[in-house]
Amino acid sequence: MTNLKLHTTAPVDIEGDLASLPGEGARMAPHWAAPERVASRPVSPALIHGVKVPVASARLLDAMSDYGD
């Protein structure tokens, strides 16, 4: 088992829960800079080529229902 040493003033739930996510996000927000907005343009389907999907992935997607999975 890993011995986690945390230096914080707030109580920490090692396992985490959904209720703690908003607070964690608010604490992390100042550490991340938003990238400049990049305008993307549509790509012509003729330029899209060479996409390969593994057979197992294709079978998995084919076996899924259209709704719910």
C-alpha positions as CSV (number, residue, x, y, z in Angstrom):
1,M,0.0,0.0,0.0
2,T,1.2,3.5,-0.8
3,N,1.8,5.9,2.0
4,L,0.4,9.2,0.7
5,K,1.6,12.3,2.6
6,L,-0.6,15.3,2.0
7,H,0.1,18.8,3.2
8,T,-3.3,20.5,3.3
9,T,-5.4,22.4,5.7
10,A,-8.7,20.9,4.4
11,P,-9.8,17.4,5.2
12,V,-8.9,15.1,2.3
13,D,-10.8,12.1,1.1
14,I,-8.1,9.8,-0.5
15,E,-10.8,7.9,-2.4
16,G,-12.6,11.1,-3.5
17,D,-16.2,11.5,-4.1
18,L,-18.4,13.5,-6.4
19,A,-19.2,16.2,-3.8
20,S,-15.5,17.1,-3.6
21,L,-15.0,17.7,-7.3
22,P,-16.2,21.3,-7.5
23,G,-13.9,22.4,-4.7
24,E,-10.9,20.5,-6.3
25,G,-11.7,22.1,-9.6
26,A,-11.8,25.5,-8.1
27,R,-8.4,25.0,-6.4
28,M,-6.8,23.7,-9.6
29,A,-8.2,26.5,-11.9
30,P,-5.6,29.1,-11.1
31,H,-2.8,26.6,-12.1
32,W,-4.2,26.1,-15.7
33,A,-4.1,28.7,-18.4
34,A,-6.8,28.7,-21.0
35,P,-5.3,28.5,-24.6
36,E,-6.0,31.3,-27.0
37,R,-9.1,30.6,-29.1
38,V,-8.2,28.9,-32.3
39,A,-10.7,29.1,-35.1
40,S,-11.0,25.8,-36.8
41,R,-12.4,25.3,-40.2
42,P,-14.2,22.3,-41.6
43,V,-12.1,19.8,-43.4
44,S,-13.2,18.3,-46.8
45,P,-14.0,14.6,-46.5
46,A,-11.7,14.1,-49.5
47,L,-8.7,15.1,-47.3
48,I,-9.5,12.5,-44.6
49,H,-7.9,9.2,-45.4
50,G,-5.8,6.5,-43.7
51,V,-8.1,6.0,-40.7
52,K,-7.8,2.5,-39.4
53,V,-10.0,0.9,-36.8
54,P,-8.9,-2.3,-35.0
55,V,-11.2,-5.2,-35.8
56,A,-12.0,-5.7,-32.1
57,S,-13.1,-2.1,-31.7
58,A,-15.3,-2.3,-34.8
59,R,-17.0,-5.4,-33.5
60,L,-17.5,-3.8,-30.1
61,L,-19.2,-0.7,-31.7
62,D,-21.2,-2.9,-34.0
63,A,-22.5,-4.9,-31.1
64,M,-23.7,-1.8,-29.2
65,S,-27.2,-0.6,-29.5
66,D,-27.9,2.8,-30.9
67,Y,-29.2,4.1,-27.6
68,G,-28.1,3.4,-24.0
69,D,-24.8,1.5,-24.2
